[in-house]
């Protein structure tokens, strides 16, 4: 679908006011919007509308979403050593690093350090666990989300059924290391370590870079109402 076609269809959807969800649960908001637009649901990772991903957001809900994962050549300490040294036992009895990193040290003494050109996971002892270059993260972000159509949505419940009013659509493009730097400093981008000990090696589920849905507009440098 082209952007111009989306704009025309969205104008009609917006004018319709509240519409009943076409699917129960958290995915109903996106599925209902796609249905109204005539977009067929699929698992294709390619962008939905002329190079842009489509994301519907409940205005009154502040959910976390994963932007991308990235681990390539970032570990300054062997991951298995990091798990054994700073990990904790999970519910399955495995030693693991399952932490959401912030600027303040956690119970293991690990924290996120933000510098001008890079971010890193460090320990209060001075040990550096992993380092990510902000330019590389910016490139990774643009690879995963080159453009985003962000649809803001009012929701209400009637007799246990959710209804949506899709009231605003914005086309967002472009980011930069400087934007990401500011958002890491504001803790609007969170870093999830997700790995555990498998004996002689680690099982790494991918370090996740996450944000709150309502903070998404802060990650782009070009925003236009549709």
LOLUMBA-279745 format. One line per field, with one value per residue: residue number from 0; x, y, z of N, C-alpha, C in turn; residue in three letters. Coordinates in nm, 2 decimals. Example, Ala and Ser with C-alpha at 12.3 -4.5 7.8 and 13.67 -1.06 7.14 Angstrom:
pos <- c(0	1)
n_c1 <- c(1.32	1.28)
n_c2 <- c(-0.57	-0.22)
n_c3 <- c(0.78	0.71)
ca_c1 <- c(1.23	1.37)
ca_c2 <- c(-0.45	-0.11)
ca_c3 <- c(0.78	0.71)
c_c1 <- c(1.32	1.29)
c_c2 <- c(-0.33	0.00)
c_c3 <- c(0.78	0.79)
code <- c(ALA	SER)
END
This chain:
pos <- c(0	1	2	3	4	5	6	7	8	9	10	11	12	13	14	15	16	17	18	19	20	21	22	23	24	25	26	27	28	29	30	31	32	33	34	35	36	37	38	39	40	41	42	43	44	45	46	47	48	49	50	51	52	53	54	55	56	57	58	59	60	61	62	63	64	65	66	67	68	69	70	71	72	73	74	75	76	77	78	79	80	81	82	83	84	85	86	87	88	89	90	91	92	93	94	95	96	97	98	99	100	101	102	103	104	105	106	107	108	109	110	111	112	113	114	115	116	117	118	119	120	121	122	123	124	125	126	127	128	129	130	131	132	133	134	135	136	137	138	139	140	141	142	143	144	145	146	147	148	149	150	151	152	153	154	155	156	157	158	159	160	161	162	163	164	165	166	167	168	169	170	171	172	173	174	175	176	177	178	179	180	181	182	183	184	185	186	187	188	189	190	191	192	193	194	195	196	197	198	199	200	201	202	203	204	205	206	207	208	209	210	211	212	213	214	215	216	217	218	219	220	221	222	223	224	225)
n_c1 <- c(0.08	0.05	0.16	-0.01	-0.26	-0.29	-0.33	-0.58	-0.75	-0.72	-0.82	-1.10	-1.13	-1.06	-1.27	-1.48	-1.49	-1.53	-1.46	-1.55	-1.34	-1.18	-1.06	-1.00	-0.79	-0.44	-0.34	-0.54	-0.57	-0.39	-0.46	-0.72	-0.70	-0.54	-0.72	-0.93	-0.79	-0.75	-0.53	-0.35	-0.30	0.02	0.34	0.55	0.86	0.91	0.85	0.52	0.37	0.46	0.75	0.74	0.69	0.39	0.23	0.01	-0.09	-0.21	-0.33	-0.36	-0.20	0.12	0.32	0.61	0.82	1.03	1.29	1.51	1.77	2.11	2.43	2.68	3.02	3.05	3.11	3.33	3.42	3.44	3.13	3.05	3.21	3.11	2.85	2.90	3.03	2.86	2.60	2.27	2.06	1.81	1.45	1.46	1.67	1.91	2.22	2.22	2.23	1.99	1.89	1.74	1.89	1.99	2.08	2.16	2.33	2.25	2.13	2.34	2.55	2.59	2.57	2.44	2.65	2.67	2.82	2.97	3.00	2.94	2.78	2.79	2.79	2.88	3.06	3.05	3.30	3.47	3.50	3.44	3.18	3.04	3.03	2.87	2.87	2.74	2.69	2.68	2.46	2.27	2.26	2.17	1.92	1.80	1.81	1.63	1.40	1.32	1.13	0.83	0.49	0.29	0.02	-0.20	-0.43	-0.74	-0.90	-1.18	-1.39	-1.67	-1.92	-1.73	-1.60	-1.35	-1.31	-1.19	-1.07	-0.91	-0.72	-0.51	-0.24	0.10	0.39	0.71	1.06	1.41	1.69	1.96	2.29	2.31	2.05	1.98	2.17	2.07	1.83	1.90	2.03	1.81	1.68	1.49	1.53	1.58	1.81	1.82	1.97	2.01	2.09	2.22	2.40	2.52	2.68	2.95	2.94	2.74	2.39	2.26	2.00	1.99	2.08	1.84	1.72	1.50	1.20	0.94	0.62	0.50	0.72	0.83	0.81	1.01	1.24	1.29	1.40	1.24	0.92	0.59	0.25	-0.01)
n_c2 <- c(-0.12	0.22	0.54	0.75	0.62	0.50	0.73	0.82	0.61	0.61	0.85	0.80	0.59	0.73	0.91	0.75	0.70	0.53	0.18	-0.16	-0.42	-0.66	-0.88	-1.05	-0.95	-0.84	-0.81	-0.72	-0.45	-0.39	-0.58	-0.52	-0.26	-0.32	-0.48	-0.30	-0.14	-0.31	-0.46	-0.76	-0.99	-1.11	-1.29	-1.17	-1.00	-0.77	-0.41	-0.27	-0.06	0.11	0.10	0.15	0.05	-0.05	0.07	0.05	0.23	0.21	0.49	0.52	0.32	0.20	0.03	-0.19	-0.23	-0.42	-0.29	-0.38	-0.64	-0.68	-0.81	-0.85	-0.87	-0.73	-0.80	-0.75	-0.88	-1.23	-1.39	-1.62	-1.60	-1.35	-1.42	-1.62	-1.46	-1.24	-1.31	-1.43	-1.68	-1.82	-1.90	-2.15	-2.26	-2.20	-2.03	-1.70	-1.40	-1.20	-0.92	-0.59	-0.32	-0.01	0.33	0.33	0.13	-0.22	-0.50	-0.67	-0.51	-0.41	-0.17	0.07	0.26	0.56	0.72	0.97	0.86	0.59	0.32	0.12	-0.18	-0.19	-0.28	-0.19	-0.22	-0.15	-0.32	-0.38	-0.50	-0.52	-0.34	-0.10	0.06	0.38	0.47	0.24	0.12	0.30	0.26	-0.01	0.02	0.17	-0.01	-0.21	-0.06	0.14	0.33	0.44	0.42	0.55	0.50	0.66	0.58	0.59	0.40	0.21	0.02	-0.18	-0.36	-0.56	-0.58	-0.46	-0.14	0.07	0.39	0.52	0.79	0.95	0.96	0.92	0.97	0.85	0.90	0.82	0.84	0.91	0.89	1.08	1.14	0.88	0.88	1.08	0.97	0.73	0.84	0.96	0.74	0.63	0.44	0.11	-0.15	-0.49	-0.76	-1.10	-1.39	-1.72	-1.97	-2.26	-2.46	-2.53	-2.32	-2.03	-1.96	-1.73	-1.51	-1.29	-0.95	-0.72	-0.41	-0.18	0.01	0.23	0.24	0.49	0.65	0.62	0.83	1.00	0.89	0.94	1.16	1.29	1.37	1.35	1.44	1.24)
n_c3 <- c(0.00	-0.08	0.07	0.02	-0.04	0.21	0.37	0.27	0.34	0.61	0.69	0.67	0.85	1.09	1.10	1.16	1.42	1.74	1.70	1.71	1.85	1.64	1.73	2.04	2.32	2.35	2.09	1.94	1.87	1.67	1.48	1.42	1.31	1.08	0.95	0.89	0.71	0.51	0.50	0.48	0.74	0.82	0.86	0.75	0.76	0.62	0.57	0.62	0.48	0.21	0.27	0.54	0.87	1.05	1.33	1.59	1.88	2.21	2.37	2.64	2.76	2.85	2.72	2.70	2.42	2.20	2.02	1.87	1.86	1.95	1.95	1.84	1.85	2.09	2.35	2.61	2.83	2.86	2.79	2.94	3.16	3.27	3.33	3.53	3.72	3.78	3.76	3.85	4.01	3.82	3.78	3.69	3.81	3.69	3.64	3.55	3.34	3.35	3.33	3.33	3.23	3.39	3.46	3.72	3.96	3.98	4.18	4.15	4.11	3.86	3.59	3.35	3.15	3.00	2.74	2.51	2.25	2.29	2.46	2.76	2.96	3.28	3.58	3.93	4.03	3.83	3.62	3.28	3.10	2.85	2.54	2.33	2.03	1.95	1.69	1.54	1.67	1.59	1.31	1.31	1.42	1.21	1.02	1.11	1.16	0.93	0.87	1.03	1.08	1.30	1.49	1.70	1.95	2.11	2.36	2.48	2.70	2.65	2.79	2.84	2.61	2.39	2.24	1.97	1.89	1.63	1.61	1.53	1.30	1.24	1.04	1.08	1.06	1.03	1.25	1.48	1.61	1.81	1.89	2.00	2.20	2.38	2.45	2.58	2.79	2.92	2.99	2.84	2.65	2.71	2.82	2.78	2.92	2.84	2.90	2.99	3.18	3.03	3.11	2.97	2.80	2.71	2.68	2.47	2.44	2.30	2.33	2.42	2.30	2.41	2.43	2.57	2.43	2.41	2.39	2.15	1.94	2.02	1.93	1.67	1.40	1.21	1.18	1.07	1.04	0.92)
ca_c1 <- c(0.00	0.12	0.13	-0.13	-0.37	-0.31	-0.39	-0.72	-0.82	-0.71	-0.92	-1.23	-1.12	-1.06	-1.40	-1.58	-1.50	-1.50	-1.50	-1.53	-1.22	-1.21	-0.99	-0.98	-0.65	-0.35	-0.31	-0.66	-0.56	-0.32	-0.53	-0.84	-0.65	-0.50	-0.85	-1.00	-0.71	-0.74	-0.39	-0.36	-0.20	0.13	0.46	0.66	0.93	0.92	0.76	0.38	0.32	0.56	0.87	0.71	0.62	0.27	0.22	-0.10	-0.06	-0.32	-0.28	-0.36	-0.12	0.26	0.38	0.74	0.84	1.17	1.33	1.60	1.87	2.24	2.54	2.80	3.15	3.03	3.15	3.47	3.44	3.37	3.00	3.04	3.27	3.02	2.74	2.94	3.07	2.76	2.47	2.19	1.99	1.67	1.35	1.49	1.79	2.03	2.29	2.20	2.22	1.86	1.87	1.71	2.00	1.97	2.20	2.19	2.38	2.15	2.18	2.47	2.65	2.60	2.49	2.46	2.72	2.64	2.93	2.93	2.99	2.91	2.72	2.85	2.75	3.00	3.04	3.10	3.44	3.54	3.50	3.36	3.12	3.01	3.03	2.80	2.90	2.61	2.67	2.64	2.32	2.18	2.25	2.09	1.78	1.74	1.79	1.51	1.28	1.36	1.02	0.72	0.36	0.25	-0.12	-0.24	-0.56	-0.82	-0.97	-1.27	-1.45	-1.81	-1.96	-1.62	-1.54	-1.27	-1.34	-1.08	-1.08	-0.78	-0.74	-0.39	-0.13	0.22	0.50	0.84	1.17	1.54	1.74	2.10	2.36	2.29	1.92	1.99	2.24	1.98	1.73	1.97	2.05	1.68	1.63	1.37	1.57	1.63	1.89	1.79	2.07	1.93	2.18	2.24	2.50	2.48	2.79	3.08	2.91	2.62	2.28	2.23	1.88	2.01	2.06	1.73	1.70	1.36	1.15	0.80	0.55	0.47	0.84	0.87	0.83	1.14	1.36	1.30	1.42	1.15	0.78	0.49	0.12	-0.07)
ca_c2 <- c(0.00	0.35	0.63	0.83	0.53	0.49	0.86	0.83	0.51	0.64	0.96	0.74	0.52	0.83	0.97	0.65	0.70	0.40	0.06	-0.28	-0.50	-0.78	-0.99	-1.02	-0.96	-0.73	-0.79	-0.68	-0.31	-0.39	-0.67	-0.45	-0.16	-0.38	-0.53	-0.18	-0.09	-0.41	-0.52	-0.90	-1.03	-1.21	-1.28	-1.11	-0.89	-0.65	-0.30	-0.28	0.04	0.19	0.11	0.19	-0.04	0.01	0.04	0.11	0.24	0.25	0.61	0.50	0.21	0.23	-0.10	-0.19	-0.31	-0.44	-0.23	-0.47	-0.70	-0.67	-0.86	-0.87	-0.82	-0.62	-0.85	-0.72	-1.00	-1.35	-1.40	-1.72	-1.54	-1.25	-1.49	-1.68	-1.36	-1.14	-1.36	-1.48	-1.80	-1.80	-1.99	-2.29	-2.30	-2.17	-1.90	-1.62	-1.25	-1.15	-0.79	-0.47	-0.23	0.13	0.41	0.30	-0.01	-0.31	-0.58	-0.74	-0.40	-0.37	-0.05	0.12	0.38	0.63	0.82	1.05	0.77	0.45	0.28	0.00	-0.24	-0.19	-0.31	-0.08	-0.25	-0.09	-0.41	-0.35	-0.63	-0.51	-0.20	-0.08	0.19	0.44	0.48	0.10	0.10	0.38	0.19	-0.12	0.08	0.21	-0.14	-0.27	0.03	0.25	0.43	0.39	0.48	0.54	0.53	0.67	0.52	0.59	0.28	0.20	-0.12	-0.19	-0.50	-0.65	-0.58	-0.34	-0.06	0.16	0.51	0.55	0.93	1.02	0.88	1.00	0.90	0.89	0.85	0.87	0.86	0.94	0.85	1.19	1.11	0.77	0.92	1.15	0.88	0.64	0.92	0.98	0.60	0.60	0.32	0.02	-0.26	-0.62	-0.87	-1.22	-1.51	-1.80	-2.07	-2.39	-2.55	-2.49	-2.21	-1.96	-1.95	-1.59	-1.49	-1.16	-0.83	-0.64	-0.27	-0.17	0.14	0.24	0.27	0.64	0.72	0.60	0.95	1.07	0.82	0.98	1.31	1.35	1.33	1.42	1.39	1.19)
ca_c3 <- c(0.00	-0.08	0.17	-0.02	-0.02	0.36	0.42	0.24	0.42	0.76	0.72	0.68	0.98	1.20	1.10	1.20	1.57	1.80	1.63	1.79	1.81	1.56	1.80	2.18	2.36	2.32	1.95	1.87	1.82	1.54	1.38	1.38	1.22	0.95	0.88	0.83	0.60	0.40	0.50	0.52	0.84	0.78	0.94	0.67	0.83	0.54	0.61	0.58	0.39	0.13	0.34	0.68	0.96	1.10	1.48	1.66	2.02	2.30	2.43	2.79	2.79	2.83	2.71	2.64	2.30	2.16	1.89	1.80	1.94	1.90	2.04	1.76	1.89	2.20	2.48	2.66	2.92	2.80	2.84	3.04	3.28	3.32	3.40	3.66	3.82	3.81	3.74	3.96	3.98	3.77	3.84	3.65	3.87	3.61	3.67	3.43	3.34	3.30	3.39	3.26	3.28	3.41	3.50	3.86	3.98	4.03	4.30	4.11	4.09	3.72	3.55	3.21	3.14	2.87	2.70	2.39	2.13	2.32	2.59	2.81	3.09	3.37	3.72	4.02	4.05	3.72	3.51	3.16	3.05	2.71	2.49	2.20	1.96	1.92	1.54	1.50	1.71	1.50	1.19	1.34	1.44	1.08	0.94	1.16	1.15	0.85	0.89	1.12	1.08	1.44	1.50	1.83	1.96	2.23	2.38	2.59	2.71	2.66	2.82	2.84	2.47	2.36	2.12	1.93	1.80	1.57	1.59	1.47	1.24	1.22	0.97	1.15	0.98	1.06	1.38	1.48	1.74	1.91	1.94	2.08	2.32	2.46	2.50	2.67	2.92	2.98	3.03	2.75	2.59	2.81	2.77	2.85	2.91	2.84	2.87	3.10	3.18	2.99	3.15	2.91	2.72	2.75	2.58	2.47	2.37	2.23	2.41	2.37	2.31	2.43	2.47	2.59	2.31	2.40	2.37	2.01	1.86	2.06	1.87	1.53	1.38	1.11	1.21	0.99	1.06	0.79)
c_c1 <- c(0.09	0.08	0.00	-0.26	-0.40	-0.38	-0.54	-0.80	-0.83	-0.81	-1.06	-1.24	-1.13	-1.20	-1.51	-1.59	-1.46	-1.55	-1.47	-1.41	-1.27	-1.13	-0.97	-0.83	-0.57	-0.33	-0.43	-0.65	-0.49	-0.40	-0.65	-0.80	-0.62	-0.63	-0.92	-0.92	-0.71	-0.61	-0.41	-0.26	-0.11	0.25	0.58	0.73	0.94	0.82	0.62	0.34	0.43	0.69	0.86	0.64	0.49	0.25	0.11	-0.07	-0.18	-0.26	-0.27	-0.28	0.03	0.34	0.53	0.75	0.99	1.19	1.41	1.69	2.00	2.35	2.67	2.92	3.14	3.09	3.30	3.51	3.37	3.24	2.98	3.10	3.18	2.90	2.78	2.98	2.96	2.62	2.40	2.11	1.85	1.57	1.37	1.62	1.92	2.09	2.27	2.21	2.09	1.83	1.83	1.80	1.95	2.09	2.25	2.23	2.26	2.21	2.31	2.58	2.68	2.52	2.52	2.53	2.71	2.75	2.89	2.92	2.96	2.84	2.78	2.78	2.88	2.96	3.10	3.25	3.53	3.54	3.40	3.31	3.10	3.00	2.96	2.83	2.76	2.59	2.62	2.50	2.22	2.16	2.16	1.95	1.72	1.73	1.66	1.38	1.32	1.26	0.91	0.60	0.30	0.11	-0.16	-0.39	-0.62	-0.89	-1.07	-1.33	-1.60	-1.86	-1.85	-1.55	-1.47	-1.31	-1.22	-1.13	-0.94	-0.78	-0.62	-0.29	-0.02	0.33	0.63	0.95	1.30	1.57	1.89	2.16	2.33	2.15	1.92	2.06	2.15	1.88	1.78	1.99	1.92	1.61	1.50	1.40	1.64	1.71	1.87	1.90	1.99	2.01	2.19	2.35	2.45	2.60	2.93	3.06	2.78	2.52	2.24	2.11	1.88	1.98	1.95	1.74	1.56	1.32	1.00	0.73	0.53	0.60	0.90	0.90	0.96	1.26	1.38	1.33	1.34	1.02	0.68	0.35	0.06	-0.22)
c_c2 <- c(0.13	0.44	0.71	0.75	0.51	0.61	0.86	0.73	0.55	0.76	0.90	0.66	0.62	0.88	0.87	0.64	0.56	0.28	-0.06	-0.36	-0.62	-0.90	-0.95	-1.02	-0.84	-0.70	-0.74	-0.54	-0.31	-0.47	-0.59	-0.33	-0.21	-0.43	-0.41	-0.12	-0.18	-0.47	-0.67	-0.93	-1.13	-1.19	-1.23	-0.99	-0.76	-0.54	-0.32	-0.19	0.13	0.21	0.14	0.08	0.03	-0.03	0.12	0.11	0.29	0.37	0.60	0.39	0.24	0.10	-0.09	-0.28	-0.32	-0.38	-0.32	-0.54	-0.69	-0.71	-0.87	-0.80	-0.71	-0.67	-0.82	-0.83	-1.12	-1.37	-1.50	-1.67	-1.44	-1.32	-1.55	-1.58	-1.27	-1.19	-1.40	-1.60	-1.77	-1.90	-2.13	-2.34	-2.28	-2.04	-1.82	-1.47	-1.21	-1.02	-0.68	-0.36	-0.08	0.20	0.39	0.16	-0.10	-0.39	-0.65	-0.64	-0.36	-0.25	-0.01	0.25	0.44	0.74	0.88	0.96	0.63	0.44	0.15	-0.05	-0.25	-0.24	-0.21	-0.10	-0.18	-0.19	-0.37	-0.49	-0.63	-0.37	-0.20	0.06	0.25	0.45	0.34	0.07	0.18	0.31	0.06	-0.08	0.10	0.09	-0.21	-0.19	0.15	0.36	0.36	0.48	0.45	0.59	0.54	0.64	0.54	0.46	0.29	0.06	-0.10	-0.33	-0.60	-0.66	-0.45	-0.27	0.04	0.28	0.55	0.70	1.01	0.92	0.97	0.91	0.95	0.82	0.90	0.88	0.90	0.90	0.96	1.17	0.99	0.80	0.98	1.06	0.77	0.72	0.95	0.85	0.57	0.48	0.23	-0.10	-0.39	-0.72	-1.00	-1.34	-1.59	-1.91	-2.20	-2.49	-2.50	-2.37	-2.14	-1.97	-1.80	-1.57	-1.35	-1.04	-0.74	-0.49	-0.23	-0.03	0.13	0.29	0.43	0.72	0.71	0.73	1.02	1.01	0.86	1.13	1.37	1.29	1.41	1.36	1.35	1.22)
c_c3 <- c(0.00	0.03	0.14	0.00	0.13	0.41	0.39	0.32	0.56	0.79	0.74	0.82	1.10	1.21	1.16	1.35	1.63	1.72	1.72	1.75	1.73	1.62	1.94	2.21	2.31	2.18	1.87	1.81	1.68	1.43	1.33	1.28	1.08	0.87	0.82	0.71	0.48	0.39	0.55	0.63	0.79	0.87	0.86	0.74	0.75	0.59	0.55	0.46	0.33	0.22	0.49	0.75	1.01	1.25	1.54	1.81	2.10	2.38	2.58	2.84	2.76	2.82	2.66	2.52	2.27	2.02	1.81	1.90	1.87	2.00	1.97	1.81	2.00	2.33	2.51	2.76	2.86	2.87	2.95	3.17	3.35	3.39	3.53	3.77	3.87	3.80	3.87	3.92	3.94	3.83	3.80	3.71	3.80	3.65	3.54	3.45	3.27	3.37	3.29	3.31	3.29	3.45	3.64	3.88	4.03	4.14	4.27	4.10	3.95	3.68	3.41	3.22	3.00	2.84	2.56	2.27	2.16	2.45	2.63	2.94	3.17	3.51	3.81	4.05	3.94	3.60	3.40	3.10	2.90	2.67	2.35	2.15	1.92	1.77	1.49	1.55	1.63	1.37	1.20	1.35	1.30	0.99	0.98	1.14	1.06	0.85	0.96	1.10	1.22	1.46	1.65	1.84	2.10	2.24	2.49	2.58	2.73	2.68	2.80	2.70	2.44	2.23	2.10	1.85	1.76	1.53	1.54	1.42	1.20	1.14	1.03	1.08	1.05	1.21	1.37	1.61	1.85	1.97	2.04	2.21	2.42	2.53	2.59	2.81	2.99	3.02	2.96	2.66	2.70	2.74	2.85	2.82	2.93	2.80	3.00	3.08	3.13	3.02	3.09	2.81	2.77	2.64	2.59	2.38	2.29	2.32	2.35	2.40	2.30	2.46	2.50	2.46	2.30	2.38	2.23	1.94	1.90	2.00	1.72	1.51	1.27	1.14	1.14	1.02	0.92	0.80)
code <- c(UNK	UNK	UNK	UNK	UNK	UNK	UNK	UNK	UNK	UNK	UNK	UNK	UNK	UNK	UNK	UNK	UNK	UNK	UNK	UNK	UNK	UNK	UNK	UNK	UNK	UNK	UNK	UNK	UNK	UNK	UNK	UNK	UNK	UNK	UNK	UNK	UNK	UNK	UNK	UNK	UNK	UNK	UNK	UNK	UNK	UNK	UNK	UNK	UNK	UNK	UNK	UNK	UNK	UNK	UNK	UNK	UNK	UNK	UNK	UNK	UNK	UNK	UNK	UNK	UNK	UNK	UNK	UNK	UNK	UNK	UNK	UNK	UNK	UNK	UNK	UNK	UNK	UNK	UNK	UNK	UNK	UNK	UNK	UNK	UNK	UNK	UNK	UNK	UNK	UNK	UNK	UNK	UNK	UNK	UNK	UNK	UNK	UNK	UNK	UNK	UNK	UNK	UNK	UNK	UNK	UNK	UNK	UNK	UNK	UNK	UNK	UNK	UNK	UNK	UNK	UNK	UNK	UNK	UNK	UNK	UNK	UNK	UNK	UNK	UNK	UNK	UNK	UNK	UNK	UNK	UNK	UNK	UNK	UNK	UNK	UNK	UNK	UNK	UNK	UNK	UNK	UNK	UNK	UNK	UNK	UNK	UNK	UNK	UNK	UNK	UNK	UNK	UNK	UNK	UNK	UNK	UNK	UNK	UNK	UNK	UNK	UNK	UNK	UNK	UNK	UNK	UNK	UNK	UNK	UNK	UNK	UNK	UNK	UNK	UNK	UNK	UNK	UNK	UNK	UNK	UNK	UNK	UNK	UNK	UNK	UNK	UNK	UNK	UNK	UNK	UNK	UNK	UNK	UNK	UNK	UNK	UNK	UNK	UNK	UNK	UNK	UNK	UNK	UNK	UNK	UNK	UNK	UNK	UNK	UNK	UNK	UNK	UNK	UNK	UNK	UNK	UNK	UNK	UNK	UNK	UNK	UNK	UNK	UNK	UNK	UNK)
END
